[in-house]
Amino acid sequence: MAEIAVTVVIDRLLSLLTEEARLLRGFHTEVEDIKRELLFIQAFLKDADAKAEKGDTISHGLKTWVQELRETAYSIEDLVDEYIHHFANRPRRCGVIFDFLSKVSCLIVNLKTRHEIASKVKDLKLKVGKLKEESSSYGFISSFEQGSGDTINVPWHDPRVTSLFIEEAEIVGIESPKGELINWLVEGAAERTVISVVGMGGLGKTTLAKNVYDNKKVVERFVCRAWITVSQSFKMEMILQNMIKKFYEAMKEPIPVGMDAMDEISLIGLLKKYLEDKRYAIVFDDVWELEFWGFIKYVLPENRRGSKVMITTRNVEVGCAIRESRFHHVHNLQPLPPESSWELFCKKAFPGSCCPSELHKISIDIVKRCAGLPLAIVAIGGALSTKQKNELEWQKFNDSLGSQLETNPHLKSITKILSLSYNDLPHYLKPCFLYCAVFPEDYSINCAKLIRLWIAEGFVKGEKRVPLEQRAEEYLNELIHRSLVQLSEVDDGGRIRRCKVHDLMREIILKKAEELSFCHVLGDEDSSFNGKFRRGSVQKGTNTIAVETINRNAQIRSLFLFDINAEPMLLTGISFTNFKLLKVLDFEDAPLYSVPEDLGNLFHLRYLSLRGTKVKMLPKSIGKLQDLQTLDLKHSPVDALPVEITKLKKLRHILAYSYQLNPEGRFLAARGVHIGEGIGSMLDLQKLCNVEANNGRGLIEELGKLRQLRRLGIVDLMEEDGPSMCASISNMKYLESLAIFSKDDGILKLQTISDPPRYLRHLGLQGGLSRLPDWLPVLQNLVRVVLVNSRLSYDPMEVLQALPNLLELHLNNAYGGECFCFTELGFQKLKVLRLRDMKGLKTLKMHEGALPVLEHLVIQPSPQMEVPSGIRLLKTLTRIDFFGMPREFACSMRPQDGQNYHIVEHVPNIFFHEFHADGHTILSLR
């Protein structure tokens, strides 16, 4: 667990020795020595962490050594940042007399500061050397000695073994997946078929697979069968030997003599020959590595006898690797639904009886926290069965669940099993996953925000020609594939918008994060907390307590506010001057009205979020934040950026937009920020949205210099500036999202872009169009198009329906005609179609073969429209929303007597929305 701290420091030292070597006058050798000693220690830390994670008894001396190493690593990081802050942030001098006085003053200050730093470097070098010497006394195995592919085998009790022996009567909620898996096993093609069961730890994959494996139909179908537990630390020779033994035992045949002495190739030959004429079934339980299937698929013969292979895994990539087999099935095991969760909980918490009425509410709350995880429900229910049936006692248990996971012997299996996935993470993903602990329980995390935070913290390693954001997205996907992070919102293009961490997993990583001083959650219960931490997350806490605790941690790197109702005392109770090492300030949705001028003292600040605050103006001192990467002003009243903003050459994201809608959800206006000259010098910008085009062609031409932009939003574009805008867009080769809003709903003159951005996925245009831009059909990667107030005089569907990857289309007052025509083979991938404010629209003509995968249709309002008869051809449609339509229109679709009901009877969800003075009414057709 000390490896994270040491790895961060080594990366920081490497950066200092390369990118900022000019600052190391007189210290280069000492810093190089410290780095070398830490690399030596790091080679032993994997063994130290493995022993701790496997539950080995750790001596008090070893615990002290690990803690001292971690604190020393943090001290080194602090010293590096203090040094850079002092020597890289020298003020510029001007004037002869001032220049002379400044030189004398700076010389005195620098000599004193360099002397102090030299003394600290010397002390830390001695401390690291001493820690290195002490490491040899603990019997660690160096990772250099292990070899890259070896794993550390530490004996421990695996709590998952009990899953193989659960009585069927005790199992709840697996009937549907069980039936599906049995059918896949006993039916199907003669070719070898591979089945994978995928899900996070504790979902019951082993229990389900064993229940299926022992089913009578499966046993009768496969006489030759084997169950093999793989786990993390497997050796292929042992796996092969175990397979041979299990198959021979199942067939009641003697195990071949001398098998234990055979090498890997001989074992494979023996196994293939034995299985070549048999119908076999084998389960590989708990597979972690992709390479396992890559090897074992060549061991098992494809003999056209209906053989089956089943794999259980936490890793989505492992589960999906079987798709290379021609015959395969993937079952993504889901959490138990609320009813089954309650049934299972009651079985364990109240054996032989029902839940007492006084415990019903608290029991529901506890079951909700388990979020359908059978492992947690069984363990927590079992623990509560031993307690008095007392509401206060159970409430105390629920409030202290985080500590209970560590101390209650009934719950240790939860911690062990869920921690396996964390322990298996590569070193670069561990801090990324621990970072999720800063967010509150059951919090839906904005993925784009999380990625920007990881980058600001320095967790993401850069690669040539690969943007940091792309690399970070790969990190996030890997955590999702490992079933550690769960999806909570995905857009129609398949891109992950929001994610979350299971509440119990969050409790576990929060405990780990606090042990590492990685982060600490500040609340009312923390009044006596005196420990150190690198990141503070204030969640519903009393501001006074937060101020006191933070003031004791001047080395804090990140500060978050969540669900703070009163104006934070944090900005009145502390001075930024005392927190020069801060990298992240996240005040999203806090009732904050101003930012102090000394914000500019935060030299290392990389991430500043004032999203959703009441802040109206940024201080000029923001121009001092030379490391700032993200400035998030979304949904705040800030309407102009100081001219000093253009000094920030490392800025990657300026997010300063909001959209005004009327009570009916109709678009009224987009808002952006005013920015002065010089924006073209901010060459690292990835996102710039929204910026006002009021400065005219000068600003627009400068935008053409921002060749790394992935997202751009422009508001108040004048008609005469359209050609200049097109010329600038031609330079943005990597643009993925473009939104352009005209001035006062005027004309957009955007006909010609010489080199349209081929990666563009999202396009939004608001303003009058004489015709659709000539470059629009060239954009083959578009997944979302929004046209607002275009007022086209011809049907745009002829152009739009040919876009091969379009998934979502919004047309708002985009067309003044009476008919939209959807031709055969049009919109082959479109899932969502929204048609708003087309007052003259009467007819939607839908030909056979058009819109074959449409799922959601929205019409708002088109008072002259007839019920589109083509809806009956849209077999994939699951929802229709009608807004503000005449009453007779709705009545014609009533199930009882509506003459048009036959057109929509196959659509399960149809809703009619009415807006009135008292609010919004939604009526369902059924």
N, C-alpha and C positions, 0 to 999 in steps of 0.2 A: 504493500500500500504506500510505501515511500517512493516507489519507482516513478509515479506521476510527477511528484515534486522535483526529483532529480532530473528527469527527462526535460521538464520545462526549463530548468536552469541551464542545462547543457545546451539546449537550443538557443537560449538567450545569449550565452557566452559565444557560441558559434557565430551568431549574428553580430555581436560586438567585435569579434576578432576579424570579421570580413567586411561587412557593410560599413561599420563605424570605427574602423581601425585608426583613423586620423585622430580620434579623441583619446587614444590610449598612450599618449606620450609618457614614457616612464613606467607604465604598468603592463605592457604587452606580455612580458615574460611571466610575470606573476599570474596573470589571468590565464595564460596558456597552461601553466602548471596546475592551477585549480581545475581547469577543464579536464586535463589528463587524469588527475586523481579521481574526479567524479566519474569519468568513463570507466575506470577500473572498478569503482564501487558499484556502478550500475550493473556490471556483469554479474554481480552476486545477488542483486535485488530480486530478480525473478524467482530465485530459489527461496529467498526470505518471504516474499509475498505468497508463494505457493504453499509454504508451510503454514502460514497464517490462515489462508483461505481454506485449506483442507482440514483445519481444525486441530492441527498439532498443538501440543502443549508448549507454549512459548514462555521461556524464562523471563523473569523480571528484567534481567540484564539486557536481553535481546530487545525487549519492548523499549527500554530506555535508549538503547543504541539507535533503533529505528526512529524514535521520536526526535532524538538529538540530530540525526541526519536530516530529517525533514525540516526541522527548524533552521539548521545551518543552510540548507538549500534555499529556503525562503529568504534568509538573511543575505545570501549572495545575490539573489534576484533583486532585493531591495537596494543593495549597494550599487548594482549595475544601473538601475533606473535612476537612483539619486545622482550618480556620476554623470550620466547622459543629460539629465535635467540641468545640472549645474553648468557643464562645459559646452553643451550644444545650444544653450538658451542665453547667450551673451548679447546684451543690447548693442545696437549699432551706435557709433560715435559720430559726432559732427562738430565742426568748429575747432580752431587751433587750441584755445585755452581749455575748452571742455575736453578735447582729445587728450591733452597732457594730463589734466587732473584725473580723467577717467582711466588712463593707462596706469597711473600710480595707484589709484584706488583698486583697480582690478588686479594689479600685481599683488597687492597685499592680501586681498580676499582670496585670490587663486592660490597663493602660496600656502595660506592657512588651510584652505579647503583641500588642496592636494596633499598636504601633510596629514590631515585627518583621514582622508580616504586611503592614503598609503598605509597608515597604521591599521585601519580596518581590514585592508586587503591582506596585510601580513598576518593578522590574527586569524582571519578566515582560512588562510592557506595552512597555518599550523593546525587548526581545528580539523580541516578536511584530511590532512596527513595522519592525524591521530585516529580519526574514524576509519581510515583505510587500514591502519595497523590492527585496530580492534576487530575488524571484520573477519580476519583469519581465525579468530578464537571461537567463532560460532559455527564452524564446520559447513559453511555455505559451499555450494557447487557453482562454479563460474559458468555463465552461459556460453563462454568460449569453449569450455571443456565439454559441455553437453553436446554440442553440435546443433545445427539449426533445426533439424527435424525431430530431435528427441523431446520427450515430455518428461516431467518430473513425476515419478510414481511415489506418491505418499499414501500409505494405507489409511483408509477411513471407512466408516459405515455409510453405505449409500441408502438413504431413506426411501429411494424409489423401488427397492426390492419388494416392499410390502404390496406394491401395486399389482404384483403377479398373483397375489393370494387373496384378493378381496372376493367375498361371496357375492354371487349375482344378485341376491336379494338386497344387498347394501348399495347397489349401483343405481343412480337416478339419471334420467335425461339422455340416455345414449341410444334409445330405441331406433331413431331415424338413421343416424350414422352407422349404427351397427347393422341394420338391414341393408343399407347401401353397400357396405364393405363385404358382407357375406355374399350378396349377389355378384359383385365383381370377382370374388374368389371362385365361386362354384359354377359360374356361367361364363360366356364369352368365347373368344376365338381359341383355336388350337395353339396359336403362337404364344410364346412366353409373354406374360403380361406383368407389368410392374405397377404397383400401387404405393402411393406415399400419403402418409397422414401427417399434416403439418400444423403446428400451433405452439404457443409459448409454453414455457415450463409450468407444470401444475394444472394444465387443462384436462389431463386424463388420457393422453395419447396411449400410454402403456396399458392402462386399465382397459380402454376400448379395444386395442389390438389383441390383448390377451383374451378378452371375452369373445372376440370373433374367432381367434385361433382355436379356442376350446369348444366352439359351437359344434353341435352334432353333425350338421350338414357338411362342415369343413372337414371334420375328422373322417367322415365316411368317404368324402371325395378324394382326400389326400392321405394315403397310408404313409407315404414317405414325406416326412415333414420335420422342420427344425425351428426352434426359437433361439436366436442369438442376440445377446445383449452386447452392444458395441461400445458405447460411451466414449469419453474424450481420449483416455489414455489406452488405446488399443494397440496390439501388435498383430500384424497380419498373419504371421505363422500360427499364433494362438487362435485367431479367428478361424482359420482353415482347419486346424485340428479339432476345434470345437464343432464345426459344421459336420465333419466326417463322423465324429462320435455320435452326434445327435441323430443323423440320418441312419446310421447303422443300428442304433438303439431302437429307433422307431420301427425299423424293419425286423427287429429281433435277430440281428445277425452279429457275429463276433467282430469286434473292432480289429482291423488289420494289425498284425504283429509288426513292431518296429516303426510304427507311425510317428511316435514322439521324436525319433531321430531323423526323420525326413526333412529335407530343406524345402523352401517355398515352392520351387518348380515341381518337385516330386509330389507334394501335397495337391497342387492344382491338377496335375495329371491324374492322380488317383480319384479325386473328386469328380472331374469331368467324365471319366470313364464310368464311374459308379452311377451317375445320374443320367447318362445319355439315353437310356431306354425307359426311364421312369417319369411318371407324373409327380412332380414334387411341389411342395409349398414351403417357403421359408420366410420368416419374419426377422428383419434386422432392426432391433429396437434401439432408439436413442443414438442415431447417426449424427455426427457433428461436422464431419469434413466432406467437402465436395469430392476430394480425391478417393474417398472410400468407394463410392459408386463407380467412379471412373476405373477402379481396379476390379471390383467384384463382378461387374457385368460381364467380364470376359471369362470369369471362372464358372459361371452358371450356364449350362448348355441350352441353346434354343432348339428343342427337339420336337416341336409341334405335337406335344402331348397334353397341352392345356396347363402347363406349369405356371405357378404364380409366385411373385416376390413382393413382399410388403416391407416398407420402410417407415419408421416413425422418426421425426426430426423436428427440432426447433427452428431450423434454418430453411427459409423459403427457397434459397438457391439450391440447397441439397434436394428439397422436395420437387423442385421444377426440373432438376437435371435429368430426371427419368423421361422427360418428354422427348428426348432423343430416341427413345425406344418407340417403335411403331405402335405398339399396343400399351397404353398407359392410362392411369387415372390418378388425379390429385384431389385429395379431400382436405380442405382447410377446416380444421376443427374449430368450432365456435364456442364461446363461453356459454354456460347454461343460461337459459331464459329465466326471468324472475320467478316464475311458478316452480320450476324444477329446483332452482337455488333454494327457495323457501322450503320445499319438501325435504331436500337433503339436509339443510340446516336443522330442521325440526327433528329429523331422525337421529341426529348426533347430539343436539343440545337437550332434547326432551325425549330420551328413549322410552318407548312404551306409553307416552302421554302426549298431550297437546301443549301448545304455547300458552301460558297463563296470560290473561288479558292485560295485566299490569306490565308485562314484559314485551307486549306485542310491538309497540312503537320502537323501543330501543333495539329489539331484535331485527326489525325491518332495516333500521339504520346500519346495523352491523353487517347484514347480508348485502346491502347496497355497496358497502366498502369492499366486499369480496369480489364484486363485479363479475360474477358468474364463474369464478375460478374454483373448481371442485376441491383442489388441494387445500385452499384457504378455508373454504366452507367447512370441510370435514375437520380440519385441525382446530379452527376457532370454535366450532360447535362442540367438539370434544372437550376443549379446555373449559368452556362455559358450563358443561354438564357437571363439572366438579365443584362449581361455585354455588353459593346460596341463591335461591330464586328471588333475588332482591334487586329492584330497579336501580337503586343507588350504586350497588356493587357492580352491576353490569355497565352502568354509565361510566364508572371509573375505569373499567376494563377497556371500553371503547375509546375513552379520551387518551389512554396511555398505550394504545395499540403499538405504536412505534417501539417503545421500550419493551413491551411484552414480547415482541418478536425476538428480542435478544435474550431475555431472561426466563420466559416461561417455557419449561421443558416440553409442553404440549405443542408449542409453536415453532420449535427450532427446525423442524423438518421444512417449514415454509421458507425460512431464511436460507437453509442449505440448498434446497432445490432451485429457488429463484436466483440465488447468488451464483450458481454454476454458469449461467449465461453471462453474467458480468465478468466472472473470473476468466472466461474463455476469450474475452475481447482482446484484440491486439492493443499495444500500449497507446497508439494514437487515438483510439476510440474511447478509452476509459474516461479521460477528462470531458470529452464531448457528452458522454452519457451521464456522468456525474452532474454536469451542468443543468440537466433537467430538474435537479432537486431544488433549484432556486425558485421554480414556479409553484404556485399553491396546489393543494390537493385537488384532483379532478379538473385541472386547468387545461383548456384546449390551447395548445401552443401554436402560434403563427410560425410556420416553417421557414418562411423567408427571413423573419426576424431572428429566429434561432440560428440560422446560417450566418447572418451578419454578426451576431454576438460571438459565435465561435471564431470568426475571422478576427474580430476586435481583440479577443483574448489571446490570439496567437496559436490556437489549437490546429489550424489548418496549414499544411505545408504546401508551398507553391511549387509548381512545375512549369517548365517552359511551354509557352503557348497554351496553357490551360488556366483559365481564370480561377481565382480562389473560390468564387461562388460555385463554380461547377464542381470543383474538388470537394467542397463542403457538402454539396448535394449528394455526392457519391457516399460520403460518410453517413449522412442521414439514411440513405437507402440501405446501407449495410446494417445499420441498427434496426431498421424495419425488417429486413430479411432475417435477422437473428431473433425476431419476435420480442425485442426489448422495447421498441417504440411502436405504438399502435396508431393506425390511421384513424383520424376523426373527421376529415373532410378532404374529398378529392374532387377536382373540377372535371368538367365534361371531357377535357382533353387528357385526363388521366394523370395530371400533375397534382402532387400532394400539396394541399393548402394548409391543413392543420393536423397536428398529431398530439398524442398524449401518452403518458406512462401510467400503467396500472397502479392504483393507489398503494397496494402493498409493496410493489417493486419500488415505488417512490420512497416509502418509509425505509426500505433497506438501503437505497443509495444515499438518502439523506443522512442516515446514521454513518455510512462510510465517509461521506463528504465532511461531516462534522469531526470525525476522528482524524481526518487528514488536514483539518483547518482549511479545507477547500471552500466551504461556505457555511453560513449559519442563518437560520430563519429566526427573525426577531419578532417577538410577540409579547403579550402581557405576561406570559409565564417566564420570561427571560430576565426578570429584574435582578436576579442574582448571578447572571452569567458573566464570568470574568475571563473567559478564554479568548484566544486570538482566532481570527478568521480572515480569509482573503476576500470573501464576497459576502455581502449582507443583503438579505431579502426581508424587507419590512412588510409584514402581512397582518393587517387589522390590528397592529400593535399600538400601544400608547406611545405617542411621539416622544414624550419625555424619556421613556425607557430606551427608545431607539437612539436618541441623541446621546445619552450617557454611554451606551454600549459602543456606539460608533466612535465617540471621542476617545475611547480607550484603545482604538485600533487605527492609528494613523497610517498604517501600512496597507489599509484596505484597498483593493483593486477595483471592485465593482459594487454598485449600490442600486437596488431595485425597490420600487414601491408598488404594492398591490392592495387594492381595495382600501385606500385611505380616504376617509370621509371628510376630515377637517384639513385645513391648510397645513401642510407639513411644517413642523418646527425644525425639520432637518436643515432648512435653508436659513433659519434665523438663529438656531441654536448652535450651529457649527460654522466654521470659516473654511472655504475651499483652500485657503493658504496653507492649512495644516494637513491637507490631503493631496499632496503633489503627485502621488503615485496612482491616482485613480485612472482607470482605463474606460470604465463603463458607468454611465449615469442614465438610468431608465426611470423616468417619471411619468410614464404613460398613464393617462386618465386621472392623474392626481389633481386635486383642486389647487393648482399652483397659478399665481397671477403674475409673477415676475421672476427674473433670473438675476442674481447679483453680478455686479461688474467684475468681481474677482474670479468669475468663471475662467477667465483667460490664464489664471495661474495653474490650471490643470494641464500642464505641458504634455503629459502622456495620454490625455483623453483621446479615445478612438471612436467612442460610440456615445451619442447624446440623443435621447428621445424625449421630446416634449409633446408627443402625440396626445391629442385629446385634452391638453391642459388649457388654461385661460391666458397663457402668456401671449402678449401682443407684440413684443419687441425683443430682439436679441441684442445683447451688449456688444459694443464695438470690439471689446477685448477678445471676442471669439476668433478674431484674426490671429491670435497667438497660438491657437490650438493646431500646431503644425502636423500632428499625427492623426487628426480627426479623419475618420473614414466614413462614418454614417451620421447624418443630421436628419432626424425624423421629426417633422412638424405637421404631420398629417392631422387634419381635423382640429388644428389650433388656429387662433385668430391672426397669427403672424402673416402679414401681407407683403413684407419687403425684407430682403436680406441686406445686412450692412455691406458696404463696398469692400470691407476688409475680408469678406468671405472668399474672394478670388485669390487670397494668399495661401489658401489651404490646398496645396497641390496633391495631397494624398486622399482627398475626398472621393469616395466611390459611389455614395448614395445621397442624393438630396431628395427627400420625400416631403412634399409640401402641397398637398392637394386635398380637396374635399368637393363633394357634389351636392347641389341643392335640389331637393325633390319636393313636390307638392304632397298633400296628404294622401293622394291616390297613388303615390309612388312614381309619378311622371317626372321625367327629367326637366329641370328648369335652367340650371346653369352649372358650369364648372368653375372652380376658383383655383388660382395659382398664386405664385409670389413674384414680386418685381425683383429683378436682379440687374445690376449695372454692368458696365463693360468689363471685360476681362475673363468672362466665363470660358472662352476658348482656350485659356491656358491651363484649365483643370483637366488634364489629359487622361487621368485615371477614372473619370466618372463612368459608372456603369448604368446608373438610373438617375434621371432628371425629370421629375414630374411633380407638379405642373409649374411651368414658368410662363410669365406673361410675355407676349410678343410686342408689347406696346413700344419698346425701344426701336422697333422698326428693323430695317435690313441689317444694320450693324450687328445687332444681337443675333439675328437669324444666320448671318454669314459666319459669325463666330461659332455657332453650333456645329457647322460643318467640320470644324477642327476636332470635334469630340468623336473620334473614330472607334472608341471602345464601347460606346453606348449600347446597352441591351434594351433599355426602356426609355421612351421619351414622351412627355406630355406637354403640349403647347396650347395656351388659351389666348383668346382675343387676337387671333390672326386676321389681319386686314387682307382684303381681296388682292390688292396690288403687291402684297408680299408673298403671295403663293408661289410664283416661280422661284424666288430665292429660297423658299422653304424646300422646294423640290430638289434644288441643287445641293443643299446641305444634306438632305436625306440620302442622296446618292453616295455620299462618302461614308455612311454608317453601315458597313458591311455586316455587322453582327447584330443589328437591331432585331429584337424579338417582339416588341410591343410598341405600338405607335398610336397616340390619341391626339387629334387636332380639333380644336374648337374655334369657330369663327367669332369675330367681333360683332356683338349685338345681333347674332343670328344671321349674319350677312352671307355673302357668297364665298365659297372656297374655290380657289383657282389652283387646282393641283393635278392638272392633266398629265404632265410629262415628268417622269423621273427616269433619267438616262440609265441608271443602274439600280433597279429596285432591290431592297434588302431581301435576299432569298430565304433567310431564316425567320422572317416575320411570321408570328403565330397569331397575334392579336392586333386587330385594326379597328379603331373607332374614329368616325368622322361626324362632326356636328356642324351643320351649315348647308346652305343651298348648293346644289350641284346641277349643272346643265346636263351632265351625263356622268356615268361612273368613270373614274380615272382609267386611262388606257393601260396602266401598269397593273391593275388589279388582277386580271386573269393570269398574270405571270406568277403570282404568289402561291405556289403549290403547297406550301406548308401552313397556310392559314387554317386555324381551328375555330376562331371566333371573329365575327364581323358585327359591328354595331354602326348603324346609319341613323342619325337623328336630324330631323328637319331638313332632309335632303330635297324634298319636294320635287322629285323626279317626275317627268312628264311621260315616261314610258316604263313598262314592266321590267324591273331590274333582275328578275328571276332567271332570265335567259343567260345572263353572265354569271350570277352567283351560284346557280345550281351545278355549274361545271367545275367548281372548286373541289378537288378530289378528297381533301381531308377536312372539310368544314364540318364542325360538330355543333356549333351554336350560332344562330342568326337572330339579331334583334333589329327590327325595322320600326322606327318611331317617327310617324309623320314623314315617311321617306318617299311616299308615292301618292300622286293625286288621282290615279285612275280607278276604274271600277272592278278590275279583275286581276288576280294573280294566277299565273298558269304554271303548274308543276308538271313538267313533261316526263315521259318514260325515261328511266335511268337517271333522273335528276336527284341531286342531294343524296348520294348513296351512303354517306356516313352521318348525316345530320341527326342529332338527338333532341335538340331543343329549338323551337321556332316561336318567336315572340313578335306579334304584329300589334302595334299600338298606334292609336290616333290616326287611323286612315279613315277619315269621315265618309269619303265617297265609296269606299270598298263595298262591293256587293257580293262578289263571287270568288271562291277558291276552287279552281279547276285542278283536280288531282287525277292524273292518268295512272293506269296500272303500271307498277314498277317504280313509281316516284316515292321518295321518302321511305325507303324500306325498313329503316331502323329508328324512325322518329318515336320518341318516348313522351315528350311534353310539348303541348301546344297551348299558347296564350293568345287570346284575342281581346283587345281593350281599346276603347269601345269603338265599334263600327256599326252604328245604328241601322244602316240599310242592309246589313249582311243577311243572307239566307244561311240556314244550317248547311254547311258544306257536305254534299252527299259523298264526296270522296273520302271522308273520314272512315267509312266502313272498309276501305281498302288498307288502312293503316293498322295492321294487325299487332304491331309492337307498341302501340300507344297505351300508356298507363295513366296519363293524367291530362285533363283539359281544364283550363281556367278561362272563364268568360267574365269580363269586367264591363259594368255599365250597359249591358244589353237590354233591349226592351223586354217587358214581361212576357209578351206572346212568344218571343224567341225561346225563352226558357221553358214555357208551358208546352211547346211543341215537342220537347224531348222527355216529357214525364213518362215514367214506365207504365203508368196505368192507361193513359189514353192519348199520349202524344203521337202525332202522325210521323214524327221524325225519330222516334226512339230506336227504331231498327238500325239507324245510321250509327248510333253511339253505344248500343247495348253491350258491345265487347270491351268498352273502356271502363276499367274498374273505378276510377276516381274522376268525377266531374263536379266542378265547383262554380258557383255564380257569386260574384263580388259586387256589392252595392256600397257606394259612399254617400253619406248624408251628414247633416249637421252634427249628429250625435256620435259619428264615428264610422266604423267599417263593419258591414255585415257580410258573413260568408254562409251561403246555403249550399248544401250538398244535394245532388240530383237524387241520390238514393238514401 
